[in-house]
Amino acid sequence: MSARDAREARDQVAGGSAMERTGSAGARAAGTGRARTLRGGWRLGLVALASACVLTAGVAVLPLPDAAGSGSDTVSSPGSGTVAVLPAKAAECENPEASLRPSPLDGPAIKRIKSRTGDTAGKLVAGIDQNSYRWGYRNPASGQLEGFDIDIVKAIATELFGSPDKVIYRAIPTSQRIPALQDNKVDIVVRTMTVNCARIKDVAFSHAYFQAGQQVLAPKESQITGYDDSLKGKRVCTAAGSTAFDAMKKESHGALFDDPRYIVPNQLDCLVRLQLGEADAIVTDNALAASQAAQDPAIEVKGTPFTTEYYGVATNKEDVDLVRRINKVLAEYSKARWAQSYEDWLKAGLGKSSGPPAPKFKD
């Protein structure tokens, strides 16, 4: 772990946040000792994440509710540059990342969230990932949640409740991001979630705060060269409900992927399978791939990105005022804080950035 990774998170989780634990493959590996027999020896990054999950025993833990209990809420995502105004398309979907113009007003959704009582009173309920290194993960040295996505959650909480600590974090699997919003189990999802035509039918999004693309991750000594015919006959792992799985369905290059053994709830589980020799490669967003490669020096990103995708903050589809408020936050966030967060978390793996995507609006 670098000195930066060892630093304490700026906000105190125990002082206003709660975290749901998940049964990730990383945690299972830590519990059985398998993490020390992974391909290429002991993996510090993976074990650190797995150990961090165990450390949550000392922090308040909230399970994802079985029934609707939380309203949707606003989230911030960065965006800057020239604003593009796009015509609304009823029958087509050409620019799914186009969102609604910013507004500072408290509409029905925000008022609902602010008027809640009980355990969630006065707090933002955010669906996040606690196992994605540099995006959303628990620092084993401090026990705090950290990462690029976590910084965005804090910005939203500050906008709505005046403090970055006013958050209840709920870890949700990739495949449960949309159901959690539809059932009002979380207010927002900030979890490297790609905005696409299929998803905007079910949930609403802020404008894009990050541009990514699908890429292949494999051991350095592998003969796999990227998203091409070198995948033929290889076991490729993807997360259920991910755009990576959708991409493989469209063109697999002969890979073995549509099998329960290679479809996992969380992206980190793919890294475990790769290290255990139970998969030959991973297909995921290049931003996540770079973070996983940073955890294990024996693996690397192969080839070049073969899609262009945008991450957005997701809300319940009906919460129009939330989306507008989120985009207000993002407008401010993109001016300086986005660059600082990128410097803190992503530059080491992804290199220099030209900044967040320019926002696109459909109204």
Secondary structure as UniProt FT lines:
FT   HELIX           3..6
FT   HELIX           13..15
FT   HELIX           25..32
FT   HELIX           34..37
FT   TURN            39..40
FT   HELIX           44..55
FT   HELIX           56..58
FT   STRAND          84..85
FT   TURN            96..97
FT   HELIX           108..114
FT   HELIX           118..120
FT   TURN            121..122
FT   STRAND          124..128
FT   STRAND          131..132
FT   TURN            133..135
FT   STRAND          136..138
FT   TURN            140..142
FT   STRAND          145..146
FT   HELIX           148..161
FT   TURN            164..165
FT   STRAND          167..171
FT   HELIX           174..176
FT   HELIX           177..182
FT   TURN            183..184
FT   STRAND          188..189
FT   TURN            197..198
FT   HELIX           199..201
FT   STRAND          203..205
FT   STRAND          210..212
FT   STRAND          214..219
FT   TURN            220..221
FT   HELIX           229..231
FT   TURN            232..233
FT   STRAND          235..239
FT   TURN            240..241
FT   HELIX           243..250
FT   TURN            253..254
FT   HELIX           260..262
FT   STRAND          263..264
FT   HELIX           267..275
FT   TURN            276..277
FT   STRAND          281..285
FT   HELIX           286..295
FT   TURN            297..298
FT   STRAND          299..302
FT   STRAND          309..311
FT   STRAND          314..316
FT   TURN            317..318
FT   HELIX           320..333
FT   TURN            334..336
FT   HELIX           337..345
FT   HELIX           347..350
FT   STRAND          360..361
//
